[in-house]
Amino acid sequence: MKLLDVTPMLTVTSIDAAVVFYRDILDFKCFEVTKHWSCVGRDGAKVMFAPPNTHIPLKSLCWPARYIPLPTMCMCCGRSSRATA
């Protein structure tokens, strides 16, 4: 299976504030916002945000997660992707 891309998922204390900053200051488009995660993008690049996991101390959050979408579905935008050979 071919990878489509890798999207960083950054841990933030406020999803809404992160989306506002990326949208209003950095001119990203907001694709989706939920209480558990959000996705913004610009020029073909995407960034996702999520709140801290309750079982991981906040001071330990220096490594962002990576989201790797599969060819059949993009969880960021919820659309089906084209088939790849």
Phi and psi restraints in degrees (value plus and minus 20) as a CYANA .aco file:
   2 LYS   PHI    -104.9   -64.9
   2 LYS   PSI     114.0   154.0
   3 LEU   PHI     -93.7   -53.7
   3 LEU   PSI     119.7   159.7
   4 LEU   PHI    -106.3   -66.3
   4 LEU   PSI     -65.1   -25.1
   5 ASP   PHI    -195.2  -155.2
   5 ASP   PSI    -199.8  -159.8
   6 VAL   PHI    -146.5  -106.5
   6 VAL   PSI     107.6   147.6
   7 THR   PHI    -133.6   -93.6
   7 THR   PSI     101.8   141.8
   8 PRO   PHI     -89.9   -49.9
   8 PRO   PSI     121.0   161.0
   9 MET   PHI    -133.4   -93.4
   9 MET   PSI      89.1   129.1
  10 LEU   PHI    -111.0   -71.0
  10 LEU   PSI     117.7   157.7
  11 THR   PHI    -102.4   -62.4
  11 THR   PSI     107.0   147.0
  12 VAL   PHI    -153.6  -113.6
  12 VAL   PSI     131.5   171.5
  13 THR   PHI    -101.6   -61.6
  13 THR   PSI     -39.2     0.8
  14 SER   PHI    -159.8  -119.8
  14 SER   PSI      88.3   128.3
  15 ILE   PHI     -81.6   -41.6
  15 ILE   PSI     -64.2   -24.2
  16 ASP   PHI     -80.1   -40.1
  16 ASP   PSI     -64.2   -24.2
  17 ALA   PHI     -85.3   -45.3
  17 ALA   PSI     -59.2   -19.2
  18 ALA   PHI     -84.0   -44.0
  18 ALA   PSI     -64.0   -24.0
  19 VAL   PHI     -83.4   -43.4
  19 VAL   PSI     -64.4   -24.4
  20 VAL   PHI     -79.6   -39.6
  20 VAL   PSI     -64.9   -24.9
  21 PHE   PHI     -82.1   -42.1
  21 PHE   PSI     -70.9   -30.9
  22 TYR   PHI     -85.0   -45.0
  22 TYR   PSI     -57.1   -17.1
  23 ARG   PHI     -94.8   -54.8
  23 ARG   PSI     -70.6   -30.6
  24 ASP   PHI    -104.1   -64.1
  24 ASP   PSI     -53.1   -13.1
  25 ILE   PHI    -116.3   -76.3
  25 ILE   PSI     -64.2   -24.2
  26 LEU   PHI    -117.0   -77.0
  26 LEU   PSI     -20.7    19.3
  27 ASP   PHI      44.0    84.0
  27 ASP   PSI      15.7    55.7
  28 PHE   PHI    -104.4   -64.4
  28 PHE   PSI     134.4   174.4
  29 LYS   PHI    -112.9   -72.9
  29 LYS   PSI     117.7   157.7
  30 CYS   PHI    -109.4   -69.4
  30 CYS   PSI      99.7   139.7
  31 PHE   PHI    -108.1   -68.1
  31 PHE   PSI     -61.4   -21.4
  32 GLU   PHI    -183.0  -143.0
  32 GLU   PSI     124.9   164.9
  33 VAL   PHI    -152.7  -112.7
  33 VAL   PSI     107.0   147.0
  34 THR   PHI    -148.5  -108.5
  34 THR   PSI     157.7   197.7
  35 LYS   PHI     -96.1   -56.1
  35 LYS   PSI     -33.4     6.6
  36 HIS   PHI    -122.7   -82.7
  36 HIS   PSI     -42.9    -2.9
  37 TRP   PHI    -187.6  -147.6
  37 TRP   PSI     146.8   186.8
  38 SER   PHI    -167.4  -127.4
  38 SER   PSI     144.2   184.2
  39 CYS   PHI    -159.0  -119.0
  39 CYS   PSI     108.3   148.3
  40 VAL   PHI    -146.7  -106.7
  40 VAL   PSI     141.2   181.2
  41 GLY   PHI    -179.8  -139.8
  41 GLY   PSI     143.1   183.1
  42 ARG   PHI    -181.5  -141.5
  42 ARG   PSI     116.0   156.0
  43 ASP   PHI      34.3    74.3
  43 ASP   PSI      16.2    56.2
  44 GLY   PHI      65.3   105.3
  44 GLY   PSI     -26.1    13.9
  45 ALA   PHI    -119.4   -79.4
  45 ALA   PSI     123.2   163.2
  46 LYS   PHI    -145.2  -105.2
  46 LYS   PSI     130.4   170.4
  47 VAL   PHI    -154.9  -114.9
  47 VAL   PSI     115.9   155.9
  48 MET   PHI    -132.9   -92.9
  48 MET   PSI     131.1   171.1
  49 PHE   PHI    -144.4  -104.4
  49 PHE   PSI     124.7   164.7
  50 ALA   PHI    -166.6  -126.6
  50 ALA   PSI     131.0   171.0
  51 PRO   PHI     -92.7   -52.7
  51 PRO   PSI     144.1   184.1
  52 PRO   PHI     -82.9   -42.9
  52 PRO   PSI     126.6   166.6
  53 ASN   PHI     -92.8   -52.8
  53 ASN   PSI     117.7   157.7
  54 THR   PHI     -87.7   -47.7
  54 THR   PSI     -41.6    -1.6
  55 HIS   PHI    -111.2   -71.2
  55 HIS   PSI     -19.8    20.2
  56 ILE   PHI    -134.8   -94.8
  56 ILE   PSI     104.6   144.6
  57 PRO   PHI     -78.7   -38.7
  57 PRO   PSI     117.6   157.6
  58 LEU   PHI     -75.8   -35.8
  58 LEU   PSI     -56.6   -16.6
  59 LYS   PHI     -87.9   -47.9
  59 LYS   PSI     -34.4     5.6
  60 SER   PHI    -109.1   -69.1
  60 SER   PSI     -21.5    18.5
  61 LEU   PHI    -107.7   -67.7
  61 LEU   PSI      50.1    90.1
  62 CYS   PHI    -130.3   -90.3
  62 CYS   PSI     -24.2    15.8
  63 TRP   PHI    -135.7   -95.7
  63 TRP   PSI      93.3   133.3
  64 PRO   PHI     -91.5   -51.5
  64 PRO   PSI     130.3   170.3
  65 ALA   PHI     -94.9   -54.9
  65 ALA   PSI     142.0   182.0
  66 ARG   PHI    -142.7  -102.7
  66 ARG   PSI     116.0   156.0
  67 TYR   PHI    -126.9   -86.9
  67 TYR   PSI     104.2   144.2
  68 ILE   PHI    -133.7   -93.7
  68 ILE   PSI      83.7   123.7
  69 PRO   PHI     -91.4   -51.4
  69 PRO   PSI     125.5   165.5
  70 LEU   PHI    -114.0   -74.0
  70 LEU   PSI     138.5   178.5
  71 PRO   PHI     -79.8   -39.8
  71 PRO   PSI     -44.1    -4.1
  72 THR   PHI    -102.4   -62.4
  72 THR   PSI     -44.9    -4.9
  73 MET   PHI    -176.9  -136.9
  73 MET   PSI     115.3   155.3
  74 CYS   PHI    -120.9   -80.9
  74 CYS   PSI      90.1   130.1
  75 MET   PHI     -87.7   -47.7
  75 MET   PSI     -42.8    -2.8
  76 CYS   PHI     -87.6   -47.6
  76 CYS   PSI     -65.7   -25.7
  77 CYS   PHI    -131.3   -91.3
  77 CYS   PSI     -28.8    11.2
  78 GLY   PHI      56.9    96.9
  78 GLY   PSI     -11.2    28.8
  79 ARG   PHI    -116.5   -76.5
  79 ARG   PSI     131.1   171.1
  80 SER   PHI     -92.7   -52.7
  80 SER   PSI     120.2   160.2
  81 SER   PHI    -112.3   -72.3
  81 SER   PSI     139.7   179.7
  82 ARG   PHI     -91.2   -51.2
  82 ARG   PSI     131.5   171.5
  83 ALA   PHI     -87.4   -47.4
  83 ALA   PSI     122.5   162.5
  84 THR   PHI    -139.3   -99.3
  84 THR   PSI     129.0   169.0
